[in-house]
Amino acid sequence: MAGFVLKFKTKLGVKVVHELTPHDKVPALKAKLSELTGIPAEALQILAGFPPKELDLNRGDATLEESGIVSGDTLIIEEKPVQNGEQTSENIGRSHIMDTEDISNSPGVLMKKVVPADNSCLFTSVGYVLNGKVDPSCASYMREIIANAVVMDQEEYSEAILGRPNTEYCEWIRKSDSWGGAIELSILSRFYGLEIAVVDCMNAIINRFGEDQHYAQRVFLIFDGIHYDPLYLEPLEGDSIQTIFSAEDKKLLLQAAQLAREANSCRQYTNVDKFTLKCMICNALISGQVEAQEHAKFTGHMNFGEVAA
């Protein structure tokens, strides 16, 4: 059936597949997904719906239609780390799918998950809210996604917007020591089809990338002027955390706004335009953004305080 179309979201991006039919069996789906992602069939985790829930695809003789998969579905593909046939707790992040139908009313508190200060914190943070685990390897894929988007639209991404020639920017963003910001967030928002809300500690505001696109889902990051971390909802009950939310959930936006105000009042930010810093871990004095980035990269220290003039 030429009209049977499925969309797959993976850490490599979004892929659209037309080759399958509703009468194909589950093994055919898994074989196709393994081909697209490189994930072994036995390690595939396939989720669908909102909130996303894992599909039960254990029946090898069941068709896609019998498994509840219909044309137009978007399936989220993740990998279950496998070792000696079993998952290992060291490699598996906490489940980021809440065990409830009504996620917008799930009680909980927004919490920060600290990711490495390796110049790719923005990309690792986006990977965490998508996949529920800290995986720095996703940065190279996201850098490539961004470079491809920029080079394909040189009118929108002009030198005036990028601050450098288009081709020079593409070379720069592919480097592992290049930091991401607003341009990169807007591209990733569009690519993954979700709103990315960033809690800005310095200005006590929330910057919402993709807000005008009316996406169905929203994720949260927090930014202290130098470093990005992902936010997740720690439930009052149960073990599963939540990182993907309904874009209609105003209650979470209010909680995020309160978090921004609290971080600002406690000066949990770094003014990158004019500051002298002190590392609150080793007491080193640091001058300017570049030195702070280098210090964070080589020491892993991310707790900076401004030194009064």
Residue pairs with C-beta under 8 A, 6 or more apart in sequence:
1 21
1 22
1 71
2 18
3 71
4 18
4 20
4 21
4 22
4 71
5 16
5 17
5 18
5 71
5 72
6 16
6 17
6 20
6 69
6 71
6 72
6 73
6 74
6 75
7 14
7 15
7 16
7 17
7 72
7 73
7 74
7 75
8 14
8 15
8 16
8 17
8 33
8 36
8 37
8 74
8 75
8 76
8 77
9 74
9 75
9 76
9 77
9 130
9 192
10 36
10 37
10 76
10 77
10 78
11 78
11 127
11 130
11 131
11 135
11 138
11 141
12 37
12 141
13 141
13 145
13 191
14 191
14 192
14 193
15 36
17 32
17 36
19 32
20 28
20 29
20 32
20 64
21 64
22 63
22 64
22 65
22 69
22 70
22 71
23 63
23 64
23 65
24 63
24 64
25 60
25 61
25 62
25 63
25 64
26 57
26 59
26 60
26 61
26 62
26 63
26 64
26 67
27 41
27 60
29 46
29 57
29 64
29 69
30 41
30 44
30 57
31 41
33 39
33 41
33 44
33 46
33 77
34 40
34 41
34 44
37 44
37 77
37 79
39 77
39 79
40 82
42 82
43 79
43 80
43 81
43 82
44 77
44 78
44 79
44 80
45 54
45 77
45 78
45 79
45 80
46 54
46 55
46 57
46 75
46 76
46 77
46 78
47 53
47 54
47 55
47 75
47 76
47 77
47 78
47 97
48 55
48 68
48 69
48 73
48 74
48 75
48 76
50 216
50 217
50 246
51 97
51 98
51 100
51 101
51 103
51 242
51 244
52 76
52 97
52 244
53 97
54 97
55 67
55 68
55 69
55 75
56 67
57 67
59 66
59 67
69 75
78 131
80 87
80 92
81 87
81 88
81 91
81 92
83 91
92 133
93 128
93 131
93 132
93 133
93 134
94 132
94 133
94 239
94 240
94 241
95 132
95 239
95 240
95 241
96 129
96 131
96 132
96 232
96 240
96 241
96 242
96 243
96 244
97 132
97 240
97 242
98 106
98 233
98 235
98 238
98 240
98 241
98 242
99 238
99 240
100 106
103 242
103 245
103 246
103 249
104 245
104 246
104 248
104 249
104 251
104 252
106 233
106 235
106 242
107 235
107 236
107 237
108 233
108 234
108 235
108 236
108 242
109 233
109 234
109 236
109 255
110 220
110 231
110 232
110 233
110 234
110 252
110 255
110 256
110 259
111 231
111 232
111 233
111 234
112 222
112 229
112 230
112 231
113 128
113 134
113 229
113 230
113 231
113 232
114 229
114 302
115 121
115 124
115 125
115 128
115 134
115 136
115 228
115 229
115 230
116 124
116 134
116 136
116 300
117 227
117 296
117 297
117 300
117 301
117 302
118 124
118 136
118 176
118 297
119 176
119 177
119 178
119 179
119 293
119 297
120 136
120 139
120 176
120 180
121 227
121 228
121 229
122 179
122 180
122 181
122 184
122 185
122 221
122 228
123 138
123 139
123 142
123 143
123 180
123 184
124 134
124 135
124 136
124 138
124 139
125 221
125 228
125 229
125 230
126 138
126 142
126 188
126 192
126 196
126 219
126 221
126 230
127 133
127 134
127 135
127 138
127 139
127 142
128 134
128 135
128 230
128 232
128 243
129 219
129 220
129 221
129 230
129 231
129 232
129 243
129 244
130 192
130 219
130 243
130 244
131 138
132 241
132 243
139 176
140 176
142 184
142 188
143 173
143 174
143 178
144 174
145 187
145 188
145 191
146 173
146 180
146 183
146 184
146 187
146 188
147 170
147 173
147 174
149 157
149 187
149 190
149 191
150 157
150 162
150 166
150 169
150 170
150 173
150 187
151 166
151 167
151 170
154 166
157 166
157 169
157 183
158 166
159 165
159 166
161 183
162 169
162 183
163 169
164 172
172 178
173 180
173 184
177 297
179 293
180 228
182 207
182 209
185 196
185 198
185 209
186 209
186 210
188 196
188 209
189 195
189 196
189 209
189 210
189 213
189 215
190 210
190 213
193 215
193 217
194 210
194 215
194 216
194 217
194 218
194 219
194 244
194 247
195 208
195 209
195 210
195 211
195 213
195 215
195 217
195 218
195 219
195 247
196 208
196 209
196 210
196 218
196 219
196 220
196 221
197 206
197 207
197 208
197 209
197 218
197 219
197 220
197 221
197 253
197 256
198 206
198 207
198 208
198 209
198 220
198 221
198 222
198 223
198 228
199 206
199 220
199 221
199 222
199 223
199 231
199 256
199 259
199 260
199 263
200 206
200 207
200 223
200 260
201 222
201 223
201 224
201 225
201 260
201 263
201 264
201 268
201 269
202 224
202 225
202 264
202 269
202 270
202 271
203 260
203 264
204 260
204 261
204 263
204 264
204 265
205 257
205 260
206 253
206 256
206 257
206 260
214 247
215 247
216 246
216 247
217 244
217 245
217 246
217 247
218 244
218 245
218 246
218 247
218 249
218 252
219 230
219 243
219 244
219 245
220 230
220 231
220 243
220 245
220 252
220 256
221 228
221 229
221 230
221 231
222 228
222 229
222 230
222 231
222 259
222 263
224 263
224 268
224 269
224 270
225 269
225 270
225 271
225 272
226 270
226 272
226 289
226 292
226 293
226 296
226 302
226 304
227 296
227 302
230 243
231 243
231 256
231 259
232 241
232 242
232 243
233 241
233 242
233 243
233 245
233 252
234 241
235 241
235 242
245 252
263 269
267 305
267 306
270 277
270 289
270 292
270 304
270 306
271 306
272 289
272 292
275 288
275 306
275 307
276 285
276 286
276 287
276 306
276 307
276 309
277 285
277 286
277 287
277 291
277 292
277 304
277 305
277 306
277 307
278 284
278 285
278 286
278 304
278 305
278 306
278 307
279 285
279 286
279 295
279 299
279 301
279 303
279 304
280 301
280 303
280 304
280 305
281 299
281 301
281 303
282 299
282 301
284 295
285 307
286 292
286 295
286 304
292 304
295 301
296 302
